[in-house]
Amino acid sequence: MAFIHSFEKSGNTLFKYRGQIPVVLFILAIPVLYYTEYLIFDKIFYQGIAVISIIISLLGFIVRAYTIGTTPKGTSGRNTQNQVAESLNETGIYSIVRHPLYLGNYLMWIGIVAFSFNIYFFFIVSLAFWIYYERIMFAEERFLERKFGESYLTWSLKVPAFIPCFSKFHKSNVPFSLKSVLRREYSGVLATVLGFTFIDLLRIYFLTHQFEWQRPSVFALITAIVLALVLRTIKHQTSWLNEEGRS
């Protein structure tokens, strides 16, 4: 098998299992937190890193929310098991970066990783993310190139793959839909809040040898669970969040 075909095949396989990445991060966080040294830092440092970590993850959510909120049905915007594209997105966030959802994923999860206060974990996860998603992006772009031909190649030569170029922005042809975001993103938000809470409780346990349940992270998690359950119920039991022309 030619290297290019092997690369594409592995990318399609990794694409199907990318949802398991958070589980791997949770497992890796346990030894990382256990061996991370905290005593040399003061409280202000902790609070500063915590705020920065939350801002990074929030920025990732904003990127994903804008992408999903301006993506019509059947485009290259949001797929689950297989590559799907009935049309090519070239406006909105897709005018400044070719893979905004993967960028959003990275920011959301690297914020949680930064909250571990371990710089080595931060860089290792960043490198692993790039190696993993580089293959997925390669497979996706091969699919789009075969589907749209010259129009895709012309667009891809102008728009960077992962680091946005804001000077190239063109307003989206599709109006932003809050309903799409509420319908699609509640599980991702819940997973992110769970990640921060997991890191917070585990760190406190390693430092004090006991769990402290009355913490802001726990209350945030409870709130996220309630909101997710409400939105999930609305999504499956009513048509309030349904929209024509949206996936």
Buried (B, 14 or more C-beta within 10 A) or exposed (E): EEEEEEBBEBBBEBBEEBEEBBEEBBEBBEEBBEEBEEEEEEEEEBEEBBEEBBEBBBBBBEBBBBBBBBBBBBBBBBBEEEBBBEEBBBBBBBBBBBBBBBBBBBBBBBBBBBBBBBEEBBEBBBEBBEEBBBBBBBBBBBBBBEBBEEEBEEBBEEBEBBEBEEEEBEEBEBEEBEBBBBBBBBEBBBBBBBBBBBBBBBBBBBEEEEEEEEBEBBEBBEEBEEBBEEBBEBBEEEEEBEEEEBB
